[in-house]
C-alpha cells in the first residue's frame, strides 16, 4: 500500500511531462506536414530540402556547366 504513495505522484509527473511535450510539439509545428517526409524518401534529390541560397547556387552551377565555352573573335598572336 505504501508503494502507491510513490507511484501516484510519479505517474502524475510523467503524465504532465507527456502533455507538455505534446503541446510543445503542436506549438512548434511538428505536426505541420505529416506526409512530406514519407514521400521525400522516394526521390533522389529533392530541391525542397535545400535552402534558397543552395538552390540558387545549384542552378547557377548547372547553367554554367551547360553554357558553351566563350569564342574568341580575334586570333591570339605570339
Residue frames as qw, qx, qy, qz and C-alpha x, y, z in Angstrom:
[[0.000, 0.884, 0.468, 0.000, 0.00, 0.00, 0.00],
 [0.311, -0.784, 0.080, 0.531, 2.86, 2.40, 0.70],
 [0.463, -0.011, 0.561, 0.687, 4.18, 1.95, -2.84],
 [0.195, 0.762, 0.559, 0.261, 1.11, 3.85, -4.06],
 [0.228, -0.907, -0.076, 0.346, 2.44, 6.95, -2.30],
 [0.346, -0.467, 0.509, 0.634, 5.39, 6.78, -4.70],
 [0.350, 0.231, 0.775, 0.473, 3.66, 5.53, -7.84],
 [0.162, 0.832, 0.530, -0.030, 0.78, 8.02, -7.95],
 [0.071, -0.891, 0.104, 0.437, 2.98, 11.17, -7.86],
 [0.355, -0.323, 0.682, 0.552, 5.43, 9.57, -10.30],
 [0.344, 0.471, 0.764, 0.276, 2.55, 8.80, -12.69],
 [0.099, 0.924, 0.320, -0.184, 1.26, 12.35, -12.43],
 [0.227, -0.726, 0.363, 0.539, 4.72, 13.75, -13.15],
 [0.355, -0.051, 0.782, 0.510, 5.15, 11.52, -16.21],
 [0.268, 0.685, 0.671, 0.097, 1.66, 12.40, -17.44],
 [0.011, 0.936, 0.090, -0.340, 2.30, 16.11, -17.09],
 [0.302, -0.511, 0.567, 0.571, 5.62, 15.69, -18.93],
 [0.356, 0.254, 0.810, 0.391, 3.87, 13.88, -21.80],
 [0.175, 0.854, 0.486, -0.060, 1.15, 16.55, -22.02],
 [0.141, -0.845, 0.176, 0.485, 3.78, 19.30, -22.02],
 [0.354, -0.252, 0.707, 0.558, 5.75, 17.53, -24.81],
 [0.333, 0.533, 0.742, 0.234, 2.59, 17.19, -26.90],
 [0.092, 0.941, 0.281, -0.166, 1.65, 20.86, -26.60],
 [0.275, -0.681, 0.396, 0.552, 5.25, 21.89, -27.29],
 [0.393, 0.036, 0.773, 0.497, 5.21, 19.83, -30.50],
 [0.247, 0.745, 0.608, 0.120, 1.91, 21.34, -31.62],
 [0.086, -0.935, -0.064, 0.338, 3.09, 24.87, -30.84],
 [0.238, -0.624, 0.538, 0.515, 6.35, 24.38, -32.79],
 [0.672, 0.515, -0.212, -0.489, 4.61, 22.99, -35.91],
 [0.240, -0.349, 0.901, 0.094, 5.95, 19.47, -35.55],
 [0.477, 0.337, 0.808, -0.075, 2.68, 18.11, -36.98],
 [0.284, 0.617, -0.120, -0.724, 2.57, 20.57, -39.90],
 [0.610, 0.457, -0.504, -0.406, 3.49, 18.14, -42.70],
 [0.744, -0.259, 0.583, -0.200, 2.82, 14.50, -41.88],
 [0.892, 0.351, 0.285, 0.012, 3.09, 13.09, -45.41],
 [0.331, 0.889, -0.313, -0.046, 6.06, 15.05, -46.75],
 [0.248, -0.617, 0.747, 0.006, 8.86, 13.02, -45.14],
 [0.739, 0.078, 0.665, -0.072, 7.22, 9.77, -46.26],
 [0.698, 0.687, 0.202, 0.005, 7.11, 10.91, -49.88],
 [0.072, 0.913, -0.390, -0.092, 10.51, 12.63, -49.81],
 [0.568, -0.416, 0.699, 0.125, 12.33, 9.34, -49.38],
 [0.777, 0.406, 0.478, 0.050, 11.14, 8.23, -52.82],
 [0.466, 0.877, -0.043, 0.107, 13.14, 10.93, -54.63],
 [0.794, 0.102, -0.159, 0.578, 16.91, 11.01, -55.11],
 [0.290, -0.042, -0.154, 0.944, 17.36, 14.76, -54.84],
 [0.069, -0.799, -0.594, -0.063, 14.62, 16.99, -53.58],
 [0.272, 0.433, -0.037, 0.858, 15.14, 20.72, -54.02],
 [0.467, -0.736, -0.223, -0.436, 12.60, 21.38, -51.28],
 [0.809, -0.458, -0.206, 0.306, 15.17, 20.19, -48.75],
 [0.564, 0.161, -0.026, 0.809, 17.67, 22.85, -49.82],
 [0.112, -0.682, -0.267, 0.672, 17.81, 26.40, -48.56],
 [0.471, 0.852, 0.199, -0.110, 17.01, 29.13, -51.13],
 [0.033, -0.841, 0.477, 0.252, 20.70, 30.08, -51.33],
 [0.471, -0.237, 0.825, 0.205, 21.73, 26.49, -52.08],
 [0.608, 0.559, 0.563, -0.017, 19.04, 26.26, -54.79],
 [0.312, 0.930, -0.082, -0.177, 20.35, 29.40, -56.50],
 [0.217, -0.672, 0.671, 0.225, 23.93, 28.17, -56.30],
 [0.587, 0.053, 0.799, 0.116, 22.95, 24.78, -57.76],
 [0.552, 0.743, 0.373, -0.058, 21.04, 26.45, -60.62],
 [0.123, 0.917, -0.314, -0.215, 23.97, 28.78, -61.35],
 [0.384, -0.441, 0.782, 0.216, 26.37, 25.83, -61.45],
 [0.617, 0.342, 0.705, 0.071, 24.07, 23.93, -63.82],
 [0.425, 0.886, 0.140, -0.124, 23.71, 26.96, -66.10],
 [0.069, -0.821, 0.520, 0.227, 27.48, 27.48, -66.11],
 [0.517, -0.195, 0.817, 0.165, 28.09, 23.81, -66.87],
 [0.582, 0.516, 0.627, 0.047, 25.58, 23.81, -69.75],
 [0.236, 0.910, -0.054, -0.337, 26.78, 27.07, -71.31],
 [0.844, 0.433, 0.013, 0.317, 29.03, 26.78, -74.38],
 [0.613, -0.376, 0.012, 0.695, 32.64, 27.89, -73.97],
 [0.143, 0.880, 0.020, -0.453, 33.36, 31.51, -74.99],
 [0.756, 0.419, 0.291, 0.410, 34.64, 32.03, -78.55],
 [0.291, -0.603, 0.150, 0.728, 37.44, 34.47, -79.33],
 [0.567, 0.790, 0.188, -0.136, 36.86, 36.60, -82.45],
 [0.297, 0.856, -0.422, 0.006, 40.49, 37.56, -82.88],
 [0.925, 0.043, -0.289, 0.244, 43.30, 35.02, -83.06],
 [0.529, -0.809, 0.158, 0.200, 46.00, 35.43, -80.46],
 [0.612, 0.690, -0.305, 0.236, 49.46, 36.41, -81.68],
 [0.806, -0.535, 0.070, 0.244, 52.61, 35.20, -80.04]]
